[in-house]
């Protein structure tokens, strides 16, 4: 077997080893909540809704908007992190992102950010912050439109209000992912430090590696929940966003690992697309990431239908009815 294929197989097996228990836990939770038979019905309903709402087409549009907003978002992040008293913090954040983003795409991201940020970091924060934030929130604004469709919202928000919600989502999800990134950076040494400062027992220090990864996973799931709770223009309880957030997170990690292996060992975008190969690889990763997020939203919406709950602001949709954009408020 070729060395590249062996490496790819090991990478996927390692990801599946860590995520298989979580997948089983999510499905068992659904079965206990609504029954095994109804859990199967919900799975089939989600599949039908993915087709009805054109999730793949919406994800393609989202990948375009997220590509346009990605670099303004990273510029704001790099500028803000540069003022924190932690050496090489932004470089460490890029290393954290490299765990999920294909290597070719990460190389492109690093080169562009280095060329933009090197001349004058302070000017970006003082002069162009508002415009950069507006551009950075464009992807989340497009995601709000997609979530309105997934949740069958009756009406969308006014344009200005939607953009303000998108800016808020940019900060909230970005903050949660920043916490996950910092916990990845501090490593196991933080357990010893916290144990000494807070006078905690030896058990805490020994348990810290497991606690750390648990908190990292919790931050990622919470960022999904925040997106599902504040994004669509419907009224719902925060706890109802958990199943879709868990499934969306698992799908996102699995798909990211698979895309990373595929791009690194099998696909050669530079040979096919030339100098824009890295851009295509990044766009492809954004596309599959959007699919994972939208499938989680569809699951939440279908679970609420099964439980007989109709959200405030949600319209009734007949099976097979073609999707329509929510009316402007």
N, C-alpha and C positions, 0 to 999 in steps of 0.2 A: 504494500500500500504506500502511495507517495507520502513524503513527510508532511506536505501541506494538508493533505486529507486527514492524516492522523491528528495533526494539531487542531484542525477544525472540529473533528469528532470529539476530542477531549474537551474543547471549549464548550460545545453544546451539552455534553454529558455533565460537565461541572455545573452549568446553569440549571439544567433540568434536575440535578440532585438537590440543589437548594430550593427550587421552586415547586417540585412535585408535592411535598407535604402541604404547601400553602394552597396549591390548586385543589387538593383533596379537601382541605379544610373549608375552602370557599364553597365547594359543591355540597359538602355535608351540611354546612350552615344553611344553604338555600333549601336543601331537602328537609331539614328540621323545621325551617320557618314556614314553608308552604306545602310540604309533603313531597315525596319522591316523584309521584306521577305528575304533579303540577310543576315541579322543577324541570321535568323533561318538556312539558308544554311551554314553559317560559323560554327554554332554550330554543325551541322551534319558533316561537313567536319572535324572539330577538332576530333569528335568521331571516324571517319574513320581513321584519321591519328594516333590517339592513338593506334589503333589496328595495323595499317600497320607498324609503327615504333617500335612496341613492347615496349611501354612505361613502362608497368608493369615489364617486364623483365629488362629493363635498370635501373629502380628505385631500383630493388633488388640488382643489381651490385653496384649502387651508395651508397646504404645503407652500404654495406660492406666496401667500400673505405672511406666513411665518418666516420664509426666507427673506422677504423684504424687511421685516421687523427684527430679525435676529441680530444683525450687526449694530443697529442703534441701541438695542437692549444690552448687548455685551459692552458697548462703549460706555453707557451709563454705569454699568456694573463695575467695569474696570476703573472708571474715574472715581467712583465712590470708595471702592476697596483700596485705592491708592492712598487714601487719607487715614486708613486704619493703621495702628502701630504694629503690624504683623508683616515681617519680611516675606517677599515673594508670594503674597496671598493670592494675587490674580493668577500667577503661574500654577499654583496649586489647584485653583478652581478649574483651570483648563485641563489639568491632569484628571480631575474628578469627572469632567464632561467626557474625556477621552474613554472612560469606561463604557460609555453608551454609544457615542458617535463614531462612525467609521473613521479609520486612521487617515485616509486620503482627505476626507472632509475636514478633519481637525487640523491637518496641515494648512489647508486653505484659510480656515478661521484664524489660526495663529499669525499667518503672514499678513492678512488684511488688518487685524487689530494692531499688530506691531507697527505697520506703516501709518495707521491713523493716530495712534496714541503717542508715538514717540515725539513729534514736534512740540506739542503744547497741551499737557494734560489739564491744567487748570482752566484754560479757556473753554474747553468743552463743557466743564461743569458750570461756569459762570454765565456764559453767553448762550449756548445752544441747548440748555437743559430742557426747556419747555418743548422745543421742536423735536428734540431727540426722543423725549418721553412720548410725545404724540405719535411719532413713527414707530417706536418700540411697542406701543399698545395696539398697533394695527392688527397683529396676528390674533390677539385676544378678542378684539372687536369682531373679527370674522368668526372666531370660535363661538362667540355668543350667538350669532346668527345660526350657526350649525346646531347649537344646543337647543335653540328655540324650535327648530324643526324636529329634533330628536324627541323633545318633550311635548310636541304638538301644541306649542304655545299659541294662544288665540291672537295675540298682538305683540309686536316687538316694541322695544323702548324707543323714545325719541332719540335722534342721532346724538345730540350732545350728552344726554344722560347715559346712553350706551357707551360712549367713548370714555366718560368719567368712570363708569363701572369697569371698563377694560383697563384703565390706568390703575385702579385699585387692585384688580386681579393681578396685574403685572407685579405690583409691590408685594402682595400677599403670597403668591406662589413663588416669586423670586426669593422672598425672605425665608420661606420654609426650605427651599432647595439650598439656600446659602447655609442654613443650619446643618443640613445633611452633609454638605461639602466640608464644613468646619469639623464635624465629627469624624469624617473620613481622614482629614489631615492630622488631627491630634493623636490618633492611634491609641494603643493600649496604655501609653504613658499617662494619659489623662486620668485613668483609673487610680493610679498610684498618687497623683497630685491631689485629686479630690478626696481620696481617703485620708491623706495627711491634713489637708486644710479643714475638712469638715469633721475630722475625728471619727470616721466611719470604720466599720469592722473590716477584717481581712477578707471576709466573704464578699463584700462589695467589690474590692479590688480584683478578686478572682473572677467575679461575675461580670466585670465591666466589658470585656470583649463582646459578650452576648448582648448586654444592655445597649452597647453602642450601636451595633448593627440593627437591633430592634428599634431604637430611636430613629435611625436613618430611614428604615422602612416606614416607620410611622409618619415621618415628615413627608415622604413621597406620597403616601396614601392620603394624608391630610391636604396636600396641595391639590390632589384630584378632587377630594370632597369639596374644598372651597370653590373649585371651578364649577362643579355640578350644582352647588347650592346657590351661588350668586350669579352664575352665568345665565341660565334660562329665565325668561320672564314669567315664572310661575311661583306660587307660594308652596313651600314644602318644608318638612321637618329635616333637620340636619342629619338625623340618624338614617333617614331613607337614602342618603347618598352613599352609605358605606359599601353595600354589595358591588355596585358598579365601580367604585373607587378601587376596591380590592382586585376585581377582575381586570379593570383597565391597567392597574399597576403591573400585575403579573403578565398580561399580554404585552405591555410596553417593554418590560425587561426581556422577556423571551424573544420578541420580535427584534429588539435592538441587538441582542446577542447573535441572532441568526443573520441579520443584515451585516453586522460587523464581520462575521466569519465569511459570509458570501463575498463581500467586497474585498476582504483581505486575501482570500485564498483562491477564489474562483473567477470573479469578474475582473476585467481590466478596462475600467472606464476611460483611462487615459489613451489606451490604444483605439477605443471605439469613438470617443468624443473629442479626442485631442486635448487642448489646453483647458477645456471646460469640464473635464472628467470629474474633478473634485466637486464642482458645483452640482453636477448630476447626482453624485453619490450623496451629498448633503440633502438635496431635494428629495431623493428616494427615502432617506431616513426620516425626514420630516413627514413624508407621505404616510409611511407605515405607522409612525407614532400617532398621527391624527386618526388613523383607523382605530387604533387601540383605545384612544380616548372616547371616540364616538360610540364604539361598541359598549363601553361601560355606561354611557349615558342612555343608550337604548335599553340596556338591562334594567337600570333603575326605573325607567318609564314603564316597562312591561311588568315589573314586580308590583308597582302601584296599581296597575290595571287588574292584576290577578287578585290583589287584596281588596279590590272594590273601592279604592280611593281615587277620587277625581280632584286634582289640584286646582286651586284658584288660578284662573287665567289659562286653563288647559281646555282645548276643544275636543269634541268627540270625533274620532276618525274611524270610518268603516274599514274592515279588512280589505286590502287591495286598492284602497283609494289612493290616487296619485298624490304625491307630496306637493304642498303649496307653501310659499313663503308666508310667514305670519304678516298680518296687515300692520302697517305703520301706525303707531299710536298718535 
